[in-house]
Amino acid sequence: KSAGRARSALIVAVSSYASDNVSNLANTIIDAAKLQGALFKLGWSVEMALELGLEQAEKKVEEFAGRGAKGDDDCLFAFVGHGVELNGR
């Protein structure tokens, strides 16, 4: 990390799903915590968002993106969970 350069990360992790068509995941929160720890050791500021619904997750990502990076700042977004396509989206 160089002087004046911020490193911010948002990790969204979802292990439980309300749909019968999508199985729950056993290690999602553990994996997200490991990523958080690794980033923290590298000097990143990390925000965790756990078990959010779609609308909550979208809002959290928009808030994170809205803070914006300045100049040479680094931003990272990670999603830990299932990726699902529904109705072509």
N, C-alpha and C positions, 0 to 999 in steps of 0.2 A: 504494500500500500504506500503510495507516494503522498507527500504532503499536499493537503487540499483536495485529495481525491477520495470521494465517498464510495463505499461499496454497500449496496442495499439489496437484500433478497426477500422475496415473499415465497413461502412454501405453503401450498394448500394440500392437505391430505384428507382423503375420504376413504374410510374402510367399511362403512355400513351403508347399504343401499336399500331403499324401500321397495324396489321392484323384485318380483319373483324371478324375473328373467336375468338378473344380474347377481352374481354371488358376492357375498361379503369377503373381504380380504383380511387375513390374519396379521400380517406384518406391516401394514401401511404406516401406522403411527411410529413404529420402531424405525422403519426406513427413513421416514421424514426427520426423526430426531437425530439419526446418524448423519444425515445430510446437513442438518442445522449445526451439529457439533463440528463437522469438518469445515464448514464455511466460517463458523465463529473463530476457529483456530487460525484461519487465513485472514482474519481481520474484518470480516463482513458483519454488518448489522443485519440480523435475521428476524423476520416476523413470521410466526407460525399461525395458520388458520386451519383448525381441525373440524372435521365432520360438518362442513357447511353444505346446505342445499344449493341447487344451481343458482338461484337468484342471489343468495348471500355470497357465493363464490364470485359471481360476475361483479357484484358491487365491490368486493374486496380487491379484485384485480383492477377495476377502474380507479379506485382510491389510490392504489399503489402506483399505477401508471400516471395518475394525475399529479403526483408529487414531482414527477419528472426528474431526469438526470440533468445535471448542469455540467457543461464542458466535458471533461474527461471522466465523469462519474461512471461507475459500473452498476448496472441493475440486472438482477436475475430473477426469473419466475420459474418455479418448479411445481408441477402437479404430480402428486403421488396417489394413484388410484386407478380405476378403470377409465379407459377412453371409450365412449359409446356414441355411436351415430344413431340419431332418432329422427325419423322423417326427413332424411337427407341433410341433417345438421349435426 
